[in-house]
Amino acid sequence: MKVSVLTLGCKVNKYESDSILNLFKKNGYEISDKLEFADLYVVNTCAVTSEAEKKSRQMIARCKKINPQAKVFVCGCAAQNNPDQFLEKASLIKGVANKNGIVNSNVLGIDIDQIPLIYQQEEYALQSRTRAFIKIQDGCNNFCSYCIIPYLRGRSRSRNFDDILQEIKNLPSDIQEIVLTGINLSDFKINGQPGLLKLLQELDKYNLRLRLSSLEEVVIDEDFVFGLSKLNNFCPHFHLSLQSGSDTILKAMNRRYTTSQFKKACENIRKYFPLASITTDIIVGFPGESEKEFNETKEFIKDVNFSGLHVFPYSARQGTVAYKFKDIPYEIKKNRTEILLDLDKELKKEFILKNKTGKILIEEVQDNVSYGLTENYIRCFVNQRCTVGDILNVSILQEKDGMAFARLI
């Protein structure tokens, strides 16, 4: 029997899907993570925006189109938020807790477990790439006014330190890079104390490239960045969620920092990592965002000089504080989004050309072209057939469509 596990949304969801895949494999199933013919589909959904929920429903419809006789099991944030939206096409609906229970469940219909107060240990993820995503934290205590995730994922909780190390020890030998991920990675704790740097110091012993997923400004003080600079294998890519470059809007978002504090965090990074990639998320058209406040965001982005932007038009989420605020017309949000997407292209090109060399981890080979990522998150390609998993020195020649054209040194 073949099962296909399909993922929408964040890297945490991807880790959890790979955990489900590993369990199905151990139970004797033929497995896939692609949208193709299968006897059973598991759709791991996202609810960060209304568009993400829509894509979750569309994915289920696509599964049923490929095999109308297949069962579809649904889990994840969209299922937690509104399970009824999936009743027509799904046989089983789980939420965010105990996703692994989907593998041996005898229940049909809605079966949503209570969100745990402590970290719920899953089956280790099935790692089949050159980079291993390792989940170390779940939940969030921040309650930003626009975000529904804390209501769906629950309060912040950290994975056991020793269990993380055990999963690292069990990684396949061809893994070359570890990417630590969590719903609020910055809040990872060991025995109730900030633990991210301590964990990285321990993982540095394994001689694998170390990368962090999204971080909050609060963790980027000088001591933390100095500690990172002493690691042998740390990849200097920092994805710091800004959301707005206007202090007025940040306050309305309940983001708990100012633009000056955020800029100081970026200065801390560049003091020790001059060529670090600093990328960010921006929400465009938050309720009440005037043209002046949007321009403040645009100018702040230029001032910080990010190496890339993830731009999202604001999406009202029922149950959040901001849902009660008056929304901005769609056309205004669309126009502002396009302006920042154009700026993103300029920033990426500038950052790529600032780099002359790099070490790329080869992740994909198509025909005679090899693709990979540098330590500071520049996607490169070389017109040469290389071996997946190799880490190679390259010279960066030019920017092309947001990537770097490089040659082997």
N, C-alpha and C positions, 0 to 999 in steps of 0.2 A: 504494500500500500504506500502511495506516495503522498507526502505532505509538503506544501509550500508555505513558508512563513514570510509575510510581506510587512514591511515597516514604513510607517510615515513618521515624520518629525525628527526628534533630536537623537544625539549619540547615545543617550541613556536608553531610549527605546530600542536602538539598534543592538546594544549590549543585551537587553532583556530578550529580544527576539532570538539572538544567537544562543542564549541560554535555553530557550524553548527548543530550538533546533537540536541542540546537544542531547536534550532529554528524549526527543523523538528518535534520534539516531540510536541511542542506547536501548530504546524499546523496539528496535528492529525495523523502523520505517525507512523508506527511501526519502531523502530530504532535498529541499531546494529553497533558495531565498529569492527566486525569480518568479515573475508572473508568467506561468506556463501551465500546461495541463497537469492537474493533480487530482487525487481523490478527496483531499481535505485541504482547505485553505485556512490559515490563521492570519488575520489582519490586525496588526498592532497599531492602534490609531493615535491621532494627535488632536489636541483641542486648543492649541495656543491662539489660534484665530478661527473665525467662522469659516474661512476658506479652507483651513486644515481639516475641519470636520466635514466639509463638503467633499474634499478629496478622499477622505476615509470612506464615505458612502459610495463614491464613484469607484473606488478600488474593489469594493465588494461586488458591485454590479459587473465589473470587468471579469472578476473571477467566475461569476455565474454564467457569463457569456461564453467563456472558454470551456467550462464543463457545467452545464445546467444541473447535473446529477450530484455534483460535489456538495459536501457539507462545508459551511463557512462558520468558523469560530472567530469571535471578535473580542479584543481586549484593549486596554490602554485608556488614555485620558478622555477621548471622546465617548467611549463606552461608559466610563465612570460619570461623565458629565450628563449624558442623556442617553441611557440605554435603550429607551423606547424607539429611537430613530433607526435602530438596526433590527428590530423584531421581525420585520417582514421577510428579510433575506438571510438572517443569521440563525443558526441552530443553537448556538451557545454564546452568551455575552458575559464576559468577565470584565472587571474594572482594572485598576492599577495594582492591586494587591494580589499576591499569590498567582501571578501569571503562569508560573510553572504548573499549577494545578490543572491547567487546560489540557495537559498531555494525557492524564488518566481520568479525566472527569467523566462521570456517568450521568451528569445532570444536563438537561436541555432547558433552554430559556434563559432567564436572567439569573446569574449566580455571582453576585458581587460581594466580595469579602470586605470586612472592616479594615480600614487603613491602619497598619500597625504603628505603635508608638516607638518601637526600636527597629533598627535595620533588619529587614527580612532577607536572610541569606538565600540566594538563588543557586541553581546549578551553574557551574562555571560556563562561560560562553564558549561556543564552538568558534575558535579563531582560525580563519581560513585565508587571512590576508597577511601582507608583510607588516602591517601595523595592527597592534592589538588594542582594542578599546577595553578599558578596565573601569568598571563602575565602582566608586568608593563612597558614594553619598547619595541620599535620596531626600526629597521633601525640601520645603523652604519656609522660613519664618518672616520673610521680608514684607509680604502683602503689599506689593506695589499696587497702586489704585486701579491699574488697567489689567492686571494679571490674574487669571483664574487658576493657575497651576497650584498655588499653595492650598486651595480648597479641594483640589483633586488628588494631589500627591501627599498631603499631610505635612506635619511638622518636620523640620530638619533632623536627620539621624545619620550617623556615620557607621560605616562598615568596620568590622573588627580588623585591627592592624595585622594580626598574624594571619588571618584568612586571606587578606590581600596578598601578602607575601607568598602564601601557599599557591595561590592561583598563578602568580608570576613564575614560580618555580616549575609549574606544570605546563607552561606555554610551549608550543611546538618550537623546534630548533630553528625553523626558518623565520621566526618573528624577529624583526630588527628594531622595532620601535613600539613603545608603550604610550598610549594616550589616556590619561586619567580623566574621568568624566563623572559628572553628578548633576543633579538638578540645581544645586547651589554649591559648586565645588569649593568655593572660598570658605565655606563653613565646615569643612571637614575637620573633625576633632579626634584626638586620641586621649582617652581618659578625661574627657570634658575640656581639654585645652586645645588651642589651634595646633593642627598637626600636619598641615600640607608640606611644609618645608622638611620636617622630620621624616615623613614618608619618602619624599624625593631623595633625601640624603641616603636612606636605606636602599632605595631602588637603584641608585647610582652605581652600586657595587656590581650590578648584573651586566654592565657593559652593553646596555641597549639604549637607543635614543629615547629620551623622555620628553613628552609633550603634554601640555595642559589644555583642556578645553576652556570654555567660557569662565571668566573670573569677574569678581566685583572689585571696584576701586579700593574698598576698605582693606583688602589684604596686601596691597602693593605699597608697603612702606619700605624705607631704605634697608632695614635689617633683612627683610624678606628677599629683596632683589639682590642684595650683597650675598646672601646665602646661596641663591641660585647661581650667581656668577662663579662660585667655587666648585660647582658640580662639573664633572667631566663630560657628561652626556646630555645635558639640558639643551633643548631646542628653543632658541629665543623667539618664540611666537606667543604674543599675549593678545587674547581676544577679550577686551574689556568692554562690558556693556554700558554704553553712554546713555542711549535712548533720546536725549535732547541736549542741545548746547545752550539752552535758555534756563537760567536759574528759576524763573517763574514757573516754567513748565515742569522742571525737575521737582519742584515743591509740590505741584499739583499731582504729579505721578507718585509721590511719596518715595522718592529715590534716596533720600537721606544723605546726599552729598551735594556740593556745589561744583560749578565748572572749575573754579580755582583749585579745589581739592583733587578733582579728576586730572587736571593738567599737571599737578604736582606728582601724581602717581606715574604719569607718562614720563616726566622728567627723571624720576627715580630709575625707571627702566633704561632710559637712554644714557644715563650716567654710567651704567655698567655694561649695557649692550647697545652700542651706537648704531648697529645695523639690525636691531630687533624689528620684527614685524609687529605693529600694533594695529589690530583690526577692531571693529566695533559694530554694534547694532544701533540703528536709529529708527525710532517710531515717528512717522510723518503724520501731521494732521491730528495730533491729540486734541481733544475738546478744549476750545479756548485758545489754541495756538494762532496768534495773529501773524500777519506778514512780517512784522518787526521781530517777533520771536522766532519765526522760521529763519529769517536772515541771520539772527544771532547764532542759531544752530549751524548754518552754512559757514559762517565766518569762523566759528569755533573749530569746526572740522578742518578747515584750512590751516588754522593756527596750530593745532595739534599735529597736523600733517600725518594723518592715518595712512596706512598702507592698503587699506581696503575697507569697504562698508557693506553691511547687510542692511538693506533699507526695506522697511515694512510700512504700508499705510495702516493707520490705527484701525483696529477691529474691536468694536464694542462687545464685551463678554458679559452676559447676564450673570448676576451674582457678585460682580465686582463693584467697588465704590464708583468708578468712572462710568459705569453703565448708566447712571442717573444724569450724567453731564450731557449737555447739548452737543451733538455731533457736528462735525464740519462737513460741508458738501463734498460729495465724491470727486467732482471735477477738480476742486482745489487740492485734495489729497493726491490725486493722480498727477497733477502738474508738479507739485512739490516733490513727489517721488521721482519723477523723471529727471528733475533738476539734480537731485542727489545721486541718481544712478549715473548721470553724465560725469559728475564730479568723481565718483568712484572710479571710473575708467581712467581719468587723469591721474588720480592718486596711485593707482596700481602701476601704471606705466612709469611714473616718476620713481616709485620705489624699486621696481625691477631694474631700471637703468642705473640706479644708485649702486647696485650690487655688481661686482665684476666677476666674482667666482662664488662657488658654493659646492656643497656635497649633497648629491641627490640620492634618495632611496628609490630605486626603480620599482614601480608598482604595476606597470602595465606595458605590454609590448604589442603593437599592432603593425603587421607587415614588418618593415624595417625601421620603424619609429618607436623609440622608448620614452616613457613618461614617468616622472617622479617628482618628489617634493624636496626642496632644500630644507636645511635646519630651520630657517626663518620663513618657511611656508610660501616659497615661490614655486609655483608649478612650472616645471621645465619639460622640454622635449628635445631629444637629440636624434638626428637622422642616422641612427645606428642601432643594430639589434643587440640589446644587452640582456643580461639575465635578471629576471625578477628576483628582488631581494638583495641585489648588490647595492652597495653604497659607493658612489663614484664621484671623483672630483671633476667639476666642469667649469668652463669659462662661459659666462653669459654674454651673448653677442647682441641680441636685440629683443624687444618686446613685440609680441604678436598675439592679438586678441586676448589680452589679459594673462598670457603665459610668456615664459622666457624661452627663446630659442638659444640653445647652448651646444657646446662641443666638448667632448671628453678631453681632459688634460692628461 
